[in-house]
Each structure stands twice: as structure tokens, then as C-alpha cells.
Amino acid sequence: MLTVAPEVADALDAGRPVVALESTLIAHGLPRPDNVRIAGEVEDAVREGGAVPATIALVDGQVRVGLDAAALEAIATGDDVVKCSARDLPIAAARGATGATTVAATAAVAARAGIGLFATGGLGGVHREARETWDESADLAALARTPICVVCAGVKSILDVPATLERLETLGIGVVGFGTDRFPGFYLTDSGHPLPWRVDTPEEVAAVLDARGRLGLDDAALVVANPLPPDEQVDPALHERVLAEALEAAEREGVTGRDVTPYLLARFHAETGGESLRANVRLVLRNARLAAQIAAARAA
């Protein structure tokens, strides 16, 4: 039930660098018709960094590692594309569905296919109301058991960032800041929280990954937190105002569970005049390029 695209399979067989990409961003995170174009730009960023892109999705019940143009179009434009976390993927596959993979599902499939690098926007984490709801993204549990390196812009700023950092530590998921000793806040350069470790080059990340393998401590993921430059982040004052208003609106309208994140992100896109969406695209492109450079450094 897993098909690896010929270009990706050839690269893996030859030991050339490959970077996995999620598909939920394409299907559910970006507006149509721009999502098709941006998906292509993200794959181009991986190639510019020296690696082969492998966008992962479920197409007609088949898990695809690397999408051709027709599959990408189906994920980007279909009205019945389901959102698949790791737990949903086998159910959706057995039913012959078409689905977009989350961070959890993409990481699991990528590792199974032998891909060691994965680029995304921001991770899921502990939700702000988790003390009452126990709402925590499946991303964290999946990364705790998946040997992969994830390049991201931290966790989504709508989440409880300090609680998420505590869970990452508890679950044994390594975190390093790329060019920073501060944890990025997705739309924001700095979430306000420090990091214990910093790396400054792709080669340093590759050395960390090599040491993890040599020590037999690579059962869990390594998160490389790659911040937006300050001049590319969403204005912090605007961010705080929109976040406060969005959280109040979600509570007022009774939005809960897995519906909270897409609701809040949609509010951000609308209330910031599209600036949060533009920042989202910028950070995904930056992460894709960096992941490719790390993959190339490992291959070298």
C-alpha cells in the first residue's frame, strides 16, 4: 500500500539526499488556486538546496512517497481530501480514500521509506486549554517514536509554547535552534522561550544526526527550529491582538478539539490581511531549503 516515486526511489538507492514534505499544508492550509503553485515552489526549494523532494499523500487508497502532477492536483483541488494523522492513515487507505498527511503521518511514512529529513511549517503541540481538555497534538507522540529530523519554525504560535517545550523534553525529542538560542514562534521570530542548544550550519546538524546514530539514541526525532528573520515575521503587536481576539471568538462559538487549530489559523489569515499567510509560505520555503542542505551535508 506504499508506492515510492521512481525519482525518489532512485535517489534513496543511490544514497542521494531526499526530503519528505507533508501534504496537509497543500490541501487544508493554503487557499486555492495558489496552493498548487506554492506546493511546486516548496519542491523547487528542496531541489535548490541539493535534494530530491518527496511530498507524501494518500491517493485513492495508495500511500504515495513523491507525487506526480496529477496526484498533486488531486490533493490540492479535491473536495473530499481527508486529513490523515498516523492513526487515520490505515483506515483511510483501506477505504480507498484520498487524504493529506499531517506531520505525524508524514514522519511515520517517511521513516518507513528510509527518508531521514522532513520539512514542514510548524509542529502541533499542547493546546492552551489542555489542563481541562487534555488536547495535545498527535505530532508529539509520533515524533517521540520516529527516527527522523524535522525542520520547522517551532510550533504554531496559537498553542501553549512552554507546555509544548516541556512535553518535547519529557518525550526525549531533541530540539536545536538553527542560528538562534531562542525557540521560534512560527509567525514570530522568537516565542519568548530559550533553547539549550544552538547549531549554525547544516554540517553541524548532520554531525548531531551522525552522533545520535553512533550512540544508538536515534529512536526519537530531532527538531531543528528555524526562525523567520525579524523583518519577515508578522508584526508582534498585530499577532498578539489577533490571537487574543481569535481565542475569545473560538470560546464564544464553542470551537473545540481538532477544529481549533484550523479555526484560529483562518482567523489569522483574515484578520492580518493575509500577512500571516505570506509569513507561512516564507517559513515553509526556508525550512524546505534548509532541510535539503542538511540532507546534502549528511550524504556528503
C-alpha positions in Angstrom: 0.0 0.0 0.0 3.1 2.3 -0.2 4.4 3.4 -3.5 7.7 5.3 -3.9 8.0 7.5 -6.9 10.8 6.4 -9.3 12.9 9.6 -8.8 12.7 9.2 -5.0 13.4 5.5 -5.1 16.5 6.1 -7.4 17.8 8.8 -5.0 17.4 6.6 -1.9 19.0 3.6 -3.6 22.0 5.7 -4.7 22.3 7.4 -1.2 21.4 10.8 -2.6 19.7 13.3 -0.3 15.9 13.2 -0.1 13.5 15.5 1.9 9.9 14.5 2.8 7.2 17.1 2.6 3.7 16.9 4.2 0.5 17.4 2.1 -1.9 18.8 4.7 -0.5 22.3 4.0 -1.4 21.8 0.4 -4.9 20.5 0.9 -6.0 22.4 4.0 -3.5 25.1 4.8 -3.3 27.2 1.7 -6.0 28.9 -0.4 -6.9 27.7 -3.9 -5.7 28.0 -6.5 -2.4 29.3 -5.1 -1.8 26.0 -3.2 -0.8 24.2 -6.4 1.7 26.8 -7.3 3.1 27.1 -3.7 3.5 23.3 -3.5 5.6 23.4 -6.6 7.7 26.2 -5.1 8.3 24.2 -2.0 9.5 21.3 -4.0 11.7 23.7 -6.0 13.2 25.0 -2.8 14.2 21.4 -1.9 15.9 21.0 -5.3 17.7 24.3 -4.9 19.1 23.0 -1.6 20.5 19.9 -3.3 17.9 17.2 -2.5 15.0 15.4 -4.1 11.6 16.3 -2.8 9.2 13.6 -1.7 5.7 15.0 -1.0 3.7 12.4 0.8 -0.1 11.8 0.5 -2.8 9.2 0.2 -4.2 8.9 -3.3 -7.1 6.5 -3.9 -6.0 4.3 -1.0 -2.4 4.2 -2.0 0.3 5.9 0.2 2.5 7.8 -2.3 6.0 9.0 -1.4 6.6 11.5 -4.1 3.7 12.9 -6.2 3.4 13.4 -9.9 1.5 16.4 -11.3 -1.8 14.5 -11.4 -1.6 13.4 -7.8 -0.6 16.8 -6.6 -3.6 18.3 -8.4 -5.9 15.8 -6.8 -4.6 16.6 -3.3 -4.8 20.4 -4.0 -8.2 20.6 -5.6 -10.3 17.6 -4.4 -13.3 18.4 -2.2 -13.1 15.1 -0.4 -9.5 15.1 0.7 -9.4 13.9 4.3 -6.9 15.0 6.9 -4.9 11.9 7.9 -2.8 11.7 11.1 -0.9 8.5 11.7 -3.9 6.8 13.3 -6.2 7.7 10.4 -4.0 6.6 7.6 -4.6 2.8 7.6 -8.3 3.4 7.9 -8.5 5.8 5.1 -6.2 3.6 2.9 -8.4 0.6 3.5 -11.4 2.6 2.3 -9.6 3.8 -0.8 -9.7 7.4 0.2 -7.6 10.3 -0.9 -6.0 12.1 2.1 -3.4 14.7 3.1 -0.9 13.6 5.6 -0.2 15.6 8.8 3.2 15.9 10.5 2.6 12.7 12.4 1.6 10.6 9.4 4.3 12.2 7.1 7.1 11.5 9.6 5.9 7.9 10.0 5.7 7.2 6.3 9.0 9.0 5.5 10.9 6.9 8.1 9.4 3.7 6.8 10.5 4.7 3.3 14.1 5.4 4.5 13.9 9.2 4.4 15.8 10.9 7.2 14.8 14.6 6.6 11.4 16.2 6.8 10.5 19.8 6.3 7.2 21.4 7.5 5.9 24.7 8.6 5.2 24.4 12.3 4.6 21.5 14.6 1.5 20.8 16.6 1.7 20.8 20.3 -0.1 21.3 23.6 -3.2 23.4 23.3 -3.8 26.3 25.6 -6.8 24.7 27.2 -5.1 21.4 27.7 -5.5 21.4 31.5 -9.2 20.9 31.0 -9.3 19.2 27.6 -6.1 17.1 27.5 -5.8 18.3 23.9 -2.4 17.6 22.6 -1.3 17.1 19.0 -0.5 13.6 17.9 2.6 15.1 16.3 4.4 14.9 19.7 3.8 11.3 20.3 4.6 10.4 16.7 7.9 12.2 16.8 8.8 10.5 20.1 8.9 7.2 18.3 10.1 8.2 14.9 13.8 8.4 13.9 13.7 11.5 11.7 15.0 15.0 11.6 12.2 17.7 11.3 13.0 21.2 10.2 10.3 23.6 11.3 9.6 27.1 12.5 8.9 25.9 16.0 5.3 25.2 17.0 2.3 27.1 15.9 2.0 30.3 18.0 -1.6 29.7 18.8 -0.5 26.8 21.1 0.8 26.7 24.7 4.5 27.0 23.8 6.1 26.4 27.2 3.9 23.4 27.9 4.9 22.0 24.4 8.6 22.5 25.1 8.2 20.6 28.4 6.5 17.7 26.5 9.2 17.6 23.9 11.7 17.3 26.7 9.7 14.6 28.6 9.3 12.6 25.4 13.0 12.6 24.6 12.7 14.7 21.4 15.8 16.7 20.8 15.5 20.3 19.9 18.2 22.6 18.5 17.8 26.2 17.3 19.3 27.0 13.8 21.2 30.2 14.1 19.4 31.0 17.4 19.3 30.1 21.0 15.6 31.1 21.2 12.7 28.9 20.3 10.8 30.4 17.3 7.1 31.1 17.4 6.0 30.1 13.9 4.8 33.6 12.7 7.2 35.2 15.2 11.0 35.0 15.2 11.1 34.5 19.0 8.4 32.8 21.1 9.9 34.2 24.2 11.5 30.9 25.3 15.2 29.9 25.3 16.7 26.8 23.8 19.5 24.8 25.4 21.3 24.0 22.1 22.2 26.0 19.0 23.6 25.0 15.6 24.7 27.4 12.9 25.4 25.3 9.8 23.8 22.3 8.0 27.0 20.4 8.6 26.6 20.8 12.4 23.1 19.3 12.2 24.5 16.5 10.1 27.1 15.9 12.8 24.4 15.7 15.5 22.4 13.2 13.5 25.5 11.1 13.0 26.3 11.2 16.7 22.7 10.1 17.5 23.1 7.1 15.3 26.5 6.1 16.7 25.2 6.3 20.2 22.1 4.4 19.5 19.9 7.4 20.6 18.0 8.0 17.4 14.7 6.3 18.2 13.0 9.7 18.5 13.0 12.7 16.2 15.4 15.7 16.2 13.6 19.0 15.8 15.6 21.8 14.1 13.9 25.1 14.9 14.5 27.5 12.1 13.1 31.0 12.8 11.9 33.6 10.3 14.2 36.7 10.2 12.8 39.6 12.2 12.0 41.6 9.1 9.9 38.7 7.7 7.8 37.9 10.8 4.3 39.0 11.5 4.2 42.3 13.5 4.3 41.1 17.1 1.7 43.7 18.3 -0.7 42.6 15.5 0.0 39.0 16.3 -0.9 39.4 19.9 -4.1 41.3 19.2 -5.4 38.9 16.6 -4.5 35.9 18.8 -6.4 37.3 21.8 -9.5 38.1 19.6 -9.4 34.7 17.9 -9.2 32.8 21.2 -12.1 34.7 22.5 -14.1 34.0 19.3 -13.3 30.3 19.4 -14.5 30.0 23.0 -17.7 32.0 22.2 -18.5 29.9 19.2 -17.8 26.6 21.0 -14.9 25.5 18.7 -13.1 22.6 20.3 -10.8 19.7 19.6 -9.2 19.2 16.2 -11.3 22.2 14.9 -9.5 24.7 17.0 -6.2 25.0 15.0 -7.8 25.5 11.5 -10.3 27.9 13.0 -7.6 30.0 14.6 -5.3 29.9 11.6 -8.2 31.0 9.3 -8.9 33.9 11.7 -5.2 34.9 11.5 -5.3 34.9 7.7 -8.4 37.0 7.6 -7.6 39.5 10.4 -3.9 40.1 9.4 -4.8 41.0 5.8 -3.1 37.9 4.6 0.2 38.7 6.3 0.2 35.5 8.3 -0.4 33.5 5.2 2.6 35.2 3.5 4.7 34.5 6.5 3.6 30.9 6.5 4.7 30.5 2.9 8.1 32.2 3.6 8.9 29.9 6.5 7.9 26.7 4.7 10.2 27.7 1.8 13.0 28.4 4.2 12.5 25.2 6.0 12.4 23.1 2.8 15.7 24.7 1.6 17.4 24.1 5.0 16.2 20.5 5.2 17.7 19.9 1.8 21.0 21.4 2.8 21.1 19.2 5.9 20.3 16.1 3.8 23.0 17.0 1.4 25.5 17.5 4.2 24.6 14.1 5.6 25.0 12.5 2.2 28.4 14.1 1.8 
